[in-house]
Structure formats: C-alpha cells, structure tokens
C-alpha cells in the first residue's frame, strides 16, 4: 500500500487514513441495521459449541434443523424489532405496560440467569481458543476479553461501537471457508437435510432443544427491540411509528429486509458449522466435544492447519459480538423493568444502573474460569436453558404484536403470528420430550 511506502510523510498518512475511514463509513455494510448484528450474535460461542456438538454427535442428520429454524427465527425477531420501532419502547417496557408484574419479573429473572451462564461460558471458550491461537495463558486472555469488551461498551458511544461490530460479522464467513478444505458428499448432504435418520429419544430431543435454543434465544429478543429504539433516537426527527404513520411503510420494509437477511446469514453459517463438524469430527469417530480447544484442535489432523485457524478465529470474532449483546440485552431488560435510564448512547454517569448491569454480567464471566465446569458443556447447556426459557417469552411477544392497544394500526400479519406459534410449539414439545427418559 502507498500509505506505508517510504517518502510518505505524517500529514499525508493522516489524510489517507481519513479518506479510508470515510470510505468505510460509506460502505453498504455500515448502513445495515440491528438485524445483521443480532443474527451474528445468534452464532456466538454458545451457538458454535452447540452446532459443533450436533454435527459431531449426529453427523449430517442435524442439518434439517437449520432450514426449519430460519423462517421461525426470522419471524420472531421481526416481531421484536417491530415492537421497538412501532412503540418506541423496548420489549421489557411493553411487557411491563401490558402484563401483570409477575410476568415481567419472571421473564427478566430467567433472562438474567440464562445470560449470566451464557456470558461466563462464552468468555471462557474465547480465552481457551485465544490460548490456542496466541500461546498466551487462557485465564490471562479471558481477563483481556472481559475487560476489553466491558471498556468498549461503557466508554465508546453506541454509534461508533456498532460500526466495528458490523465489520466483525464477516468472521462468520470462516465457517464457509472451512468446507473448502475438506471433502463434502453433497448428495448425502442434500438427502439428510430433508430426510434425516434419527432415533426419537431424550438425547436427540436435548440436542434439538439446544440447537433451537441457541438459534431462537431470549437475549436476542430484547436486544433487537431495544436497538431499534436506540437507532430511532439517534435519528433527528424520528418518532415511534404509532405517532408517525407516513414513515411506517419504508421503516417496516427496512426492518423486514434487515431482519430476514440477518437471520439468513446467521442460519446459513450455523448450517455450515454443523456440516463442517459432521464431515470431519463425526466421520473420524469424535462424537463428544468437551472443550473449545478440542473442537478446534480436532480439525487440525483432519482438515489441516488452515481449517483449524479459521474455526478458532471464528469463535473469537463472533464472541466479540455475542458477549456485548448478551450483557446489553440483560441491561436493557432490567433497566426498563426498574424504570432506570438506559441506552448505549448515554454516558455511564447518566445511566449508572444500566451500565452496572453490563459490568456485573460481563465480570461474572470470569467465575467459570475457577470452576470445574467444562466450557463447552456449559455452552451447550446454556443453549438448552435458552430453549426452555424462550417458549413462554415467545407467547408473550406474540400477544404483544397482536394487540392494537400496543401496536396501533401496525399489528403483525397472521402468517407471521402462525410462524411464531409454530416456533413456540416445536421448542415446547422438544423441551418436554427432553425430560422424558428413554
């Protein structure tokens, strides 16, 4: 690059960097809304672990979950985004205004428990994988990740921080690249995607709940609804669509495109993760994954160093998105429930409770480093917990988007409502089957 050639002085370098920065800010990726970040946060280390376990344990026979999950996850996330943009309030605030206090308290409590476990497991996995890549001690790397993400969320304004999060979404492409390093029997892949061979027992049900639980996760519901509010407040003159009907058509079209494309990106990446581990780990007889290091390292003798590095870097990249989203969603929910000031655009001194929840949530992630819990097992079971928690929460969301008292003239269409109930039914039935022996 000319920027680093001899003869280029300091002022020329500064000018060149400003030009580059301007081009990056004008890139189409910078104009994508909350749907993309929400979709990629869906494939956080918890998701990667769960999809890896599904591929290693069942091979190609879990690929069917992703085509089924896509319309369901997109429908639910569109509902959440619509709630935020139409009402100008986050999900917790709408639940507070519509349902008895016990409903809000139960939902927020379950969210905080699930998110704390998820964050703890995520940062532990990131520290372990960072040790593989850099050679530094995993505990040191975990501390670096925890304080790095915390400082960014607290001290960097949202409109700047989110710009970098959008570029980090490209890390999901690593899992598509892995498939170029291994042999893939595409005929069998197509067949098993639509016609799997599975034994319907509690073990299978647990993995299905885990897969759907990490794909349709409660923390994503709260995050996307509140991010629509954040984006609305950042635009001068923008108002809730209930009070700005002329803007509704274009805004809802934007939300629809943003959400469905973001969820498709997330879903296809998850499909590739299951496929990559199915054609490598499962074929080699590795059907149980105990640590993040094992998931990445097992690929090295099977698919080579390139696939190993791609897999590991993918975990780190999406983890840097997933951890802030997990902490932020917990802060949004509790702050709205308690009536505190909130928002990533606010200074820490203006929203102490909000940033306090973020700090406590992320710092709790250090605890798992000093426990005997396997990070990958904790990741998997946190996804299962999310799957169970999501069922009653989806019912609440469907009720909200169906009520004119909440959404005014912008209640969600019947096909989306049906998809939402199908998602709740599938996850509810799988959760019940998981607890039945045999």
Helices and strands as residue ranges (DSSP letters): G 2-4, H 10-26, G 28-31, H 34-42, H 45-58, G 59-62, H 64-87, H 91-98, H 101-134, H 138-155, H 158-168, G 169-172, H 173-178, G 179-181, H 186-194, H 202-215, H 218-234, G 241-243, G 245-247, H 248-277, I 278-282, H 292-303, H 305-338, G 348-350, H 352-363, G 364-370, H 375-402, H 404-407, H 414-434
